[in-house]
Amino acid sequence: MKRSAFLLLPAFASILGLAAATQAADERVYEMRVYVTNEGRLDALLARFRDHTCKLFEKHGIENIGYWVPLAKEDGADNTLIYILAHKSRDAAQASFAAFGKDPEWQAARKASEEGGKILAKAPESIFMSVTDYSPPVKTGISGKNGVFELRTYTTVPGKLDALHARFRDHTLALFTKHGMSHTGYWTPVDEDKGAGVKLIYILGHASQEAGLASFTAFRADPVWIAAKSASESANGGSLTIPQPDGVRSVYLRAVDFSPIQ
């Protein structure tokens, strides 16, 4: 393989350079939360967020980033809400949620929404995350350019997360862009029990699920990707991720109507 196969096109390199410079100033703590509802109660949960929860989060210093529901039934299309928040710090998050929980408006909204039955089937899952240095700026605002989103979680072999970051930084993001994918954000968990040191979590945008699948087919056949993958694995003694199905997990999502990211 020619050495030029490893080089990013100038346009892509400039995009990544700008992203790295911008993200250097992003010191927010991100939080991904996953809610699973009792049967038939997802609409009630979405209504509560739409009418009350999102504005109360903002009132108490919590930034709404994006809200999504899985497309496939097996991924939770009927009962799952996945969303991302941003906080000034971990301490700020704790203080904000404490104030939110005591807010009379929230307490009234929660009581009214559960008159038809308890909404959540189990306690929410929370993953605190930091943005990677190569992530494009995580922006909110209605754009309408993405038909669907894709949540991807990579679990690396212990000690190989830095090598995965290098491959994304130097090659993968530019190739995603080349093959028609848009970038929402790239994060790593901050707590060991949630995957700190071994996980990369990111969200892509596609025109449709079919377009996303086609983009990845073209990406995997790209000679630049094949060369970059081979080089990174040769330098690090094999695959950077653990074996499937847990090494790379993908969930296609739709943004709900009140999501700041569309």
N, C-alpha and C positions, 0 to 999 in steps of 0.2 A: 504493500500500500504506500502510495506517495505521501511524503510528509505534508503536502498541502491538504490532504484529506482530513488532517487533524485541526486545521486552522479554521476559525470562525470567519464568516464573511464580515467585512467591515461594518455593514449596517447592523448586523446582529451584535457585534462586539460593542458598538457604541450604545446599543440598547442596554446591554448588560452593565456596561460601565456606569451609565446614568442610574440604573436601578441600584447598584451597589452604593453609589454616592448618596442617593436619596435615602436608602434604608439605613444608612449609618446614623441618621438622626431619629429613627423610629425606635423609641425606647418603651413603647407601650407593651403591656402584658396582654396577650390575647387569651381568650378562653373559648374552647369549643364545648358546647353542651348538647347532650343527646337526651331527648325525652321520648319515652315509650308510653302510649296511652292504653287504657282499657278499651275493649272492643267497642267501636262505634263512637269514640269520644275524641277523635282527632279534630273534627270540625269545631268542637267546643273549645279545645285548646287553642286552635288557630284564632278563633274569635276573641278569646281572652287576650292573646298577644296583640292582635290587631287593634282592639278597642281600648286596652288598658296597659298591658305589661310593657310594651315597647316605650311608650311615653313616660311611664314611671321609671324605667331604667334610666332614660335620659335625665329625668328630674334628679335622680340620685347619683349622677356622674358616671353612668355606664354608657359606653358608646355602642350602638347597634351597628354591626358590620353586615351580616347576611343571614338569611333564614331560608332553609330548604327542606323539602320532603323527598324521600327516595322515589324513583320511578317504578321500580320492580316490587311486586308484592313480597317476594322473598327477602328484600332488603328493608321492608317496613313501610311500603307505600300507604298502607291503611292505618298505621299507628305510630309513626315516628316523625319527630321534628328534630332537625339538626341545625344548630345556629352558632354563630361566632360573635363574641363581644370583644371589646377592647377596654382596658383599664389603665390608669396612670401608673399603677404599681400593684403588686400582690396585696399589700396592706390596704390600698385604696379599694380594691375589689371586695375585701372582707368588710370594710366599713360601709361600702355602698350597699351590699346585699343585706347587711344588718339593718340599715335605715329603710331599705325597700320593704323588708319583711314586716317592719313595724308601721308602715304607712297605712293610715285608715282607709285610703282609697283602694290600695291593694287588697287589704283584708276584706273589704266589701265586695270587690270584684271577684275574688277567689270564692267567697261564700256563694255569691249569686251563680257563678259558673258551675258549681258543683251541686246545684239543686237537682239536676238530672242524674246525679251519680258521680262518684269519685273519678277524676280525669286520669291521673297518672297510675300506671300499673306497677311502677317501681320508682325508687329514688332516681333523680336525674344523674347521668354520668357527666363529670366535669374534667376537662383536660386543659391545664394551663400551658401556654405555648409562647415561645419567643420567635420572632420573624428571622429568617435566615438573611445573611448579608447579600445574597444574590436575588432575593425576592423583589420583583417589581413593587412599587408602592402599593400598599393595600388601600384601595379607594372605594368609597361608597358613592352613590348617585345613580339614578336610573339611566342606563345606557340603552337597554333593549337589544343589544347586539348578540347576546347569547341565548340560544334556544334552550339548552340544558347545561348543567354543570356536572363535573366528575370529581368526586372526592377520592383521592388515592393515598394509600398509606403503605409506606415501605418499611419493613423491619430488616435491619442489617445483621450480618454476622457480627458478634461483639468485636469492637475495635476497628470496624470498617466504615463507620458513619462519615468520618472525615473524607475518606476516599469517594464515597457517594456524593457528598457535597461538592467535591472538586469536579466530579464528572458533570453534575448538574450545572455548576458555575461556568465551566469551560466549554461545554458541548450541548447538554440536553435542552436547556431553555431555548437556545437559539434554534435548535432543530424542531422543537415544539412549534415555535413561531413560524418557521419555514413551512411546516405542514398544516398550518391553519388553525392551530390551537391558541386560545387566549389564556392569559395568566391572571388568576385571582389573588393567590398568595401562597407562600411556602413557609412552613413552620416546623419547629421541633419542640416536643414536650419538654417541660422543665423539671418534672418530678420523676424519680426513678421508677416508681410503680406504674407510671403511665407511659414509659418508654424512653425516658431521657437517655441519650447516648446511643440508642439503637434505632430510633424511629424518625422518619421524615413524613410529614403530612402536608399535602398540597391540594389545591382545587384549580381545575382547568375549566374553561368555557368552550362549548362547541355549538355549532349551528343546530345540531340534532344529535341524538344518540348514534344514528347511522353515520353521520359525518365524523363523530368522535372515533368510532371503530375504524372507519376508513383512514382517518388521519394516523392512527397508531399502526395500521398495516403499512402505510407508506413510510412512516418513521422507522419502523423496525427493518425495512428493506433498504434504507438509505446507507450508502457506503460510508459516509462520514460517521454515522451512528455505529455501524458494525465495527469500524476501526477504533473508535473511542471506547466502546464496550470491551473489545478484545484487549486493548492496551491497559485499561484500568484493572481488568481481571488478571492479566499477566503480571502486573506490578504488585498485586495484592493477594496472590496465591489462590485465585478462584473467584467465584461469584461473590458479589458484595452483599447480596440479600440472602436470607435463609430460604430453604426450599418452599415451593408452593404447597398448599394454597395460601400460606400465611406471609410469604415473603413480599408479595405485591398484592394489595387488595384494592378493588375498584368498585365504587358505588355511584351510579348515575342519579342525578338529582334535578328537581325543578325548583326554581325560586318561587316562594309564595308571594302573593300580591303585595304584601307590606314589607318585603325585604328591601333594604337600601341598595343591595347589589342585585341587578337583574341581568 
